[in-house]
């Protein structure tokens, strides 16, 4: 197959100072939970991106000095020449596939508490650190600024020796010292580095000059700038100082990488920014001010949207973080005319949550992400089958679909049986809820891929019992029968069923997704802390219900702090008139009222309700698995060698975990040493 000529523009080379990118696909810097602690895993992951056709593959933010370290987070680190070999692993992996390697040098200023080094943090002016810690940053004097410029220059020289082709001066995301100098919120200096914008931009200008002087002969110099903070007149705006900064420095760097701030805005989820190119309204002005190439992001997955950005003069290069995670081979698939094979990012930010939890990156759409080195997984290659035996997958939710597809890709003959008429399971149901339409992409990609496989048979409307599974006589059986939301209140807070529930009709997310109509006063008890309770609150409030949102956590949808959504979620709920009762648990139902108990004092209050919605835990639908497992003689007589519960049937979790478990099961079929890769980890040198 060959690419559509409409997309030829995406494969034109782009000069970035002294280096040239082979096409317009640019993986911008993104965090990954690997950083300095897991350099082999990091190099393997970035190398796969280059193999997939990304012409530029960048690091995450890389600490340039011990006075700015992010422990316990595991970002990049470039404090010393001893760090060069670890970085060279990545540059070699990128160069092997003809890509350019970029490094985002970073000093986090007052965002770093320096928990490891115990060096007092620095900032343009004295200020408390960004985290909720009793630590303050001291204001930098002239010698500190001089030292910082030296550290940055030294890091750039190390980057050149490590093989990097593009070196960043980073002023974005409200995370980097140069941006803090730009901001009057943080910069209250009265010397030549403070006051007017010309003074506040001085350090950024000097860093560009220093970096070009140090390595500009062989490395492209990029500036990453947040041109709008989405704070109105309280911050930098694209029609104000953001524009003026670009005007002042227009021709100095070799490339402009422009976005919005802070990280939660730049990496907004599809729930709140569903459209591709959502940053265009803030960044489109940049190309009119410079002749240098401009890269920007917007969760681009459509080749047509990418071409539109280029042809309309919005961008020169298509920046990507999350779409490159969901499908590292997105460029090659477009180039080879295989657009229908692209795994489109769903914008859920599971990838972001890993960095927030200091663990290696993972992805809902791409179960191989983060496993390239540890397990030796590749997003487009999979081991051939070990026999001609057939496999039965029961349940076509996210885990069953992924398991069936991976088995088919290995060459097995696969039968997929789904009880309902529609494939997709929970993602099909959840995609109909407010803001979650993109979740259908998990189903759509796999359903299409399976439809193209001659070795796959799909049976809809086929709810199987144990006897029917045995009758198939297939050696390998994978049960992906999902899970069901509990209606008894059991969860993290209440370990036993709540008193009084037998006197009311308890509603669960499953009931609402099945079409239950509620009205009046609705109490939603969120003891799960992810997105579901808040999505239901939004839906029901929009339908005219009066919502009391109760959670033992400190705020609504507490776990979504890790996906950078919590602030937007709570804001939306409050704007919809939802009453949020945090630090409280639903502990009983008495006389038609819900008893809400303070998680600290134990004091209770009664709230009248018409309906109670329980969002606590889910129970695995594992009756079929248990029935089959309980009769080993019948399994042996039927010739069943493999019986494995996967996804929510094994243990309820995120969609990402369900997809991963389905993929893992398919990869491990026929592998006598399946556990070995699980224990491959990187050991520090002694």
N, C-alpha and C positions, 0 to 999 in steps of 0.2 A: 504494500500500500504506500501511496505517496501523499504528502500533505496537500491540503487545499491551497491554491495559489493566493487566496485572500490572506493567508497567514505568513506569507514570505517575509513581510516586514519584520516579523518577530525574530527572524533568524539572520538579520543583518548584523555585522560586527559593529562594535561601538568602541571608539578610542577613549581611554580614561588616562589622560596624561601620557606617560611613556609606555603604558601597557594597553592591550586591546582585548576586550571581551568578545568571544566568538558569536554571541547572540545577545538578545535583550532580556534574557531571564536571569534575575539577580536575587539570590537568596540573601536577604538582609540579615544583619546580626540578630540572633535570637538565643535566649537562655535555654538550658536543656537539662539541668540537674547533674551534669557530668563534670564539666569544667576541669579544674586542676586536679581533682581527685581521681578521675577516670579518663586519662588521656587516650588510651587505646580504644575505649568505647566511643569517645568523642570523634576520634579520627575516622573510625569505621563508619559512623553515622554521616559525617560530612562527606566522606569519600563516595558513599552511595548517592548523595545529592549530585555530586559532580558527574558520576556515571550516568545519572538520569538526565543530564543535559543542561544543568544550571551552569551558566558561563562564569558566574562569580558565586563563591560560597564563602560566607563570612563566619567568624567566631561569634560567641556571645560577648558581653562586656568583659574586658580583661583588665584586672587590677594591675596598676603600674608600680605600686609602692606599698610597703606595709602600713603607711599612714592612712590607707583606704582599703580595708578588707571587709568582706561581707559574711564571715563566719556567723552562723552555721551554713549559710548558702554556699554552694559550690560553683562559683563563677570561674572564669579564666584567671590565670595568675601569671604575671611576667615581672617578677621582682628582681631577677638576677639572671646572669648568663646560664646558670644551671637549669633554668626553665626552658632553654632553647630546644633541647632534644624532644621534649614533650610536644612542643608546638610544631616541630618539624614532622612529627607523625601525621599531623593534620595536613600541612602544606604538601607533603609528599602524596598523601591520599588524593587530594584535590588535583594536583598536577598530573597524576597518573592518567586522569581522564580528560585532560586538556582544559581544566578550569583554572580560574584565577582565585587565589586565596586572599581573603580580606580579614583584617584584625581591627576590632573596635577597642582602642585604648581608653581606659576609664579611670578617673579618680572620682569617687562618689561623694566627696565633701562631707556634709553633715548627715547624709543618708547612711554612712557607715559608722557603726558604733565601735569598730575596732575591738571586738570582744576577745579576739585571739592575741593580737599584738599589744593591746593596752596602750597604744599610742593615742594621746588625746586627739580627737577629730579636729579638722580644720574646715573653715568656711570663709566666704568673703567678709562676713561680719559675725560677731558672737551670736550664737543661736542654739536652741535645744536640738538634739538629734531628732530625726524624723520618726523613729520608732518610739513606742511608749516605754522609754527607759530613762532613769534619772541621770542622764549624761548630757553634757553640753559640748558644743564645738567652739573652739576659740577662733577669734577673728585673725585672719592671716596678715602678717606684716610684709614689708617689701622683700625681706630675705626669704620668707615662705614662698612668695610668688616666684622669686628667682629659682628657688630649689624645685618648685613644682615644674617649672619650664624645663629644668635640667632632667628631672625624672621622666618627663614625657618624651624629651628628645632621646634619652638613653633607651627608653622602651621602643621607640621607633627604629633605632639602630639595631636593637636586638631582633625586632620583627623582620627587618631586612635580612639579617643573617639567618633567621629561621626559615626564610623562603617566602615570606608574604609578598604579595604583589600590590595590595591596596592597604593603606594605613589610614585609619580614621582619626579625626579630631571630633570628639563626641560632645554634643551640646543638646541632649534631648531627654525626654521622659521625666523631667524634673529630678534626674538622678545624678547628673554630672556637674562637676565644678564649673566648667565654662558656662553652662546654662545658669547656674546659680549666680555667677557674676553678672549675667545679662539681666537677671530679674531684680527689679527694685524691691520686691518682697523680702529678698534675702541680702541684697547688697545695699547697705546704708553707708558706704564709705564716702569720705570727703576728699580723697586724693584723686590722682589721675585715673584710677580704676573704678571710680564711683560717680554718682550724680547723673550726668547726661548720658544718653545712649551711646554717644561716641566714646565716652570713657568706659562705660560698662562693657562695650564690645571689644575693648583693647586687648584683653587677655586672649579671647578667641582669635583675634587677628594675629597676635604674637605666636600662638600655638601653630596656626597654619603656616606662618613664615618659618618658624623653627623646624617644623616637620618637613616642609618642602626643601629647606636647606640641607637637612640631614639625609633624607632618603628620596627626595623628589626626582633624582636622576634616573632611578629605576623603578620606583613605586608610584602608583597613582595615589593622590592625597584626596580623601573624601571628607566631607563635613556632614555630620548627621545633626540636623537642627529641627527642633520642634517649633514650627512657625505659628502655632496657635495652642494655647493651653485650655481653651474652652471655658475660660473664667470671666469672659467679658472684659470690662475695664480694670478688673483686679489682676489681670495677667497679660502675657504676651498674646497678641492677636494677629491674624493674617492680614488684616487691613490696617494694622498699626505698626508696632515695633518689630513684629515678625517679618513684615515686608521690608522695613527699613534696614534690618540686619542683612538681608539678602542683597539689597541694593548697595550697601556699603562694601560687601565682600564678594560681589557677584562673580568676578573672574579669578579670584584667588585660588580656590580649590580646583581639583581636576574633576570632581563630581559632587553634586548636591544630593544627599539622601534626606528627604524632607517628610515630616509626619506631624502628628498632633501629640499633645501631652495631656495627662500623664500616661503611664503604661495602660491603665484601665481604659482610657479613651483610644489609645493607639491600637490596642488589642481587644476592642469591644466585641462582645459575643453577638452571634446572629440573632439572639433574642432581642437585642436592643438596636443593632445596626444590621438589618437583614440584607441590605443591598451591597453588591460588589461596588468597589470604588467609592465607598462612603466618605473617604477623606478628600476627594477631589475638590469639594467646595472650599477647602482650607488651603490646599497646596497648589492649585492650578496656576496661580499667578507666577510661580517661581520661574518657569521656562521663559516667560516674557522678559525676564531681567538678566539672564545669563546665556552665554553661548555654550556653557559647559553642560554635559549630560546630567539629567535629573532622574532620580529613581524615587518612587513612592510606592506605598502599599495600599491595600483596600480589600484584602481577602479575595484576590482574583483567582477564579477557577475557569472562567469562560474565555476561550481564545478570542471570541468576537469582542468581548469587553476589553481585552488587552489591546487588540488592534485599534479599537476606538480610542483608547488613551494615547496611543502613538500617533495616529492619523490626525487627531484633533489638537495635537501639540500640548497635551497635558503632561506626558512623561516621555522620556527617552528609553527608560528601562523599566520592566515590570518587576517591582519589588515583591518579595514574598517571604513570609515566615511560616505561618500555619498551613497554607496550601502546599508548601514544599515538604511539610511534615506528613500531611495526609497522603500525598503522592510525590515521592522524590523523583519519579520519572515523568512528571507532568510535561516538561518540555519535549522529551523524546516522543511521547505519545502524540503530541500535537504535530511534531515534525514528521512522524511516520503515518499520519492520517488516521490515528486511533483515538480520536477525541472521546468516543463512547467508553473507552477503557479507563478514563481518568477517574480516580477516587477523589471526589470533591470534598473539601473541608466542610464540616458542618458547623464550625464556629462555636464549639462547646467549651473550649479552653481547658479541656482535660490536660493538654500539653502544658499549659501555664501552671496548672495545679501541681504538677510534678516539681517544677522549679521552686514553687512555694513550700513544698514539703521536703525539699532537698533530696529527691530521688531521681533516677534517670528518667528521661522523657518517655512518654507513651502517647498514644493517639487512638481515638475511637475508630476512625476509618482504617488506620494502618496498624495492624497488630504487630508488625515487625519493627516499628519505630522503637529505638532504644535497645533492641535485641540483636543488632547487626554483629556486634563482637561477642557479647555474652553467650548467645545461643547460636551464632553463625547464621542468622536468618537474613534473607534477602527479600525485598518487597515484590520482586518480579520472578524470582527463581525459587523452586522448591524441589526437594528430593523426589525422584521417581518412586513409584509404588514398589513394594517388596514382594508382592504376590499378585495373582490374578483374582484374588478373592473379592467379593462384593461387600458393600457397606450400606447400612440402613441408618438414616438420620431421621429421628422423630421430633418434629417441631421446627418450624421455619421462622423463628424469631432471629434476632441478631446473631446468637451463638450458633444455631442450627444452620443458618444460611452460610456463615463463614466456614463452619466445619465442612459442609457439603462442597463448597467451592474449593477449599484447599484440598480436600480429598480428590475431587475431580481433576484439579490441576496436577495432582500427583499421578493421575492415570487410573484411579480406581473407578469401577462401575458403581454409581451412587444412586440410591433411591431415597428421595426426600418426601416424607409424609407429613402433611400439615392438617390439623383438625379443622381449621377454618377454611374459608374460601379465599382469603387474602393472605399473602405472605407478609412477613415483617414483624409479627408479634407485637411486643411492647412499643417498638419504634413507630409502627403504623398507628397505634392508638395515641401515643404521646405527640406525634407530629400534628395532630389536629387541635392541640391545646395552644393557647396564646404564646407566640414567640418561638415555638418549637418546630416549625414547618421544615426546617433544614434536617431534622432527624430522619426524615423520610429518605434522605440520601443514603443512609446505611442500608436500607432495604433495596432502593432502586439500583444501586451499583451492583449488588450481589444478585438480585433477581435477573438483571440483564445478562450478567456474565454466565449465570447458570443456564439461561435460555439458549446460549450459544454452544453449549456443551453436548456433544452427541452421547456422552457417557453418563448423562444425568436424566433421571425420570422424576418428575414432580407430581405428586398426588395431593390435590386439595380436597377438603371435606372428608379427610380420612383420619378420624380419631381412632387410634389403635389401642387395643387392650393387650395384656400379656400373652394371651393365647395367639392372637394374630401376629404379634412380633415373632413368636416362636415358629409360626407357620412359614414365615418368610424364609427361614433357614439360612440367613446371611451370617457369615462368621463374625462380622463386626457391627455392633449396634451402638449408636450414640444417641442419648436421650437429652433433648433440649426442650423440655416441656414447660420451661418458664417458672413463674412464681405468681403469687396472689397477695395483694395487700391484706394485712390483718385487720380485723374489725373489733378486736377485744382490748385495744389500748396498750398492748404489750410492746415495749420498746426499750430504749435506753433508760428512761426514767422509771417507768412502771414495769417491773419484772414479772408481775402477775396480772391476770385480767382485772379490769376495773370493775368496781362494784356499781350496780345499777344499770349497766348497759343492756341487760335483758329486758328493761322496761321501755327502751326506745329503739328506733330504727337507726342504727349506726351506718353512716355512709363512708365509703372508702374511695380512693382515687379510681379504682376499677369501676365502681358504680357510676361515677361521674363520666368517665370515658365511655361507658356503655350507654350513656344518654339520660341518666337520672336528672330530674328537674328539681331544683331546690329554690326555696323562697324564704323571705323573712330573715330572722336573726340566725346566723350561721356561725358556730364556733369551729374553727379549724385548729386542730392540735398537731403542731409540727414537732415531732420528736425524731425526725430523720435528718433535718438541717440542710438538705440539698435543695434542688429547685422545685420539687413537686408541690409542696404546700403553697409556695408563693405563686406558682402558676395557677393553681386552683383558686386561690384567693383573688387573683386578678380576673380570672374568668367569671367567678360568681359575683364579684363586685360589679363587673361590667354588665351582668344580667339583672342587677337591681337588688341583690342581697346585701344585708348589712353584716359585715364580717368582723368578728373578733378573732384575731390571729394570736394563738397562745403557743409559746415555746419556752422550754427550760433554758435555752441559750440566751446570750446577751442581746441578740438582735435577730431579725427575720433571716431565714435561709443562711444560717451562720457559716456553713461550709463553703458557701460561694464567695467568701473573702478570697479563697484560694483560686477561684476562677475569675477574679476581678469584677464580679457582678454585684456584690452585696449592696454597695451604696446605691446603685441604680435600682435594684429590686426594692429596697426599703423606700426609696424616694417615690417610686411608682405606686407602691401600696398606699403610702400616706396620701398621695395626690388623689387616689381613688376613694379615700375616706375609710380605709381599713384601720381598725383599732388594733395596735400591736401591743400585746401584753407579754413582755420578755421576762426572763428569770422566773417563770411560773410554769407549773405543770397541771394538766388536767388529771385530777386524782379520784374523782367519783362523780356519779350522777345521782342527785337526790331531789325528789319532788319536782321534776321537770327543770332543774337547774344544774348547770355545770359547776363543780367545785374546783376552783383554781387555787393552787397552793404555792406560796412564795418558796422558791428553791433555797433561800437563805434562812428566813425566819420561821418557816413552817406555818405562817398565818394564812388563812383561807378566806376567799370571798366567793359568793355565788353569783353566777351570770345566767340570766334567762336565755333560752335558745329555742329555735324551732327545729334545727338540724345540727348534728355534730359530725364533722368530717375527721376521720382518724388518718393521719399520715405518720405512721410510726415505723413499722417493720413489714417485711414481706416474708411469706412462707413459701419454700420451694414446693413446686408441684411435682413431687417425686414419688407419688404412689405407684406409678408404672415401674419406675426403677426399683423400688423396694420389692414389688411383687415378683419381678424377674430375678432379682438378686437373692431372694429368699428360697429359690428352688434351683440349686446348682445342678441337680440331676437333670432337670428339664432343659437347662441351658446346654449341658453337655450333649443330650440327646438331639437337640436342634442344631448342634454344631456351632454354637455361639462361643467364640474364643475371647471376644472383646465386648464388655458391657460397661459403658462409661457415661455417667451423668456429666453434662457440660452446662456452662452458663448459669443462669438463675436457677436451673434445676439442681445444680450442684450447690450453689450458694448465691443468694441474691446480691447484686452489686450494681455498679454502673454499667451503662451500655458498653463502654470501652472494655470493661473487664469481661463482659459476656462474649464480646467479639474475640478477645484475646484467648479465652479459655476454649472457644471453639477451634480457633486456629492451632493452639497448642495441642489439642487432642488429635487433630488431623496430622500434624507434623510428627507426633510421637508414635503413630500407628506403625508397627513393624520395627520400631527402634528398641533393640534389646538394652541399650544403655541410655535411655531417655533422660535419666536424672543427671547425667554427667555434666551437661552444659549448664544446668541450673546452678552449679557451684563454681562456675568460672568467674573469678573476681580479680580485680587488680590489686596487687600487694605493693605497698611502698617499699622502695629500695632501702636496704640497711647498709 
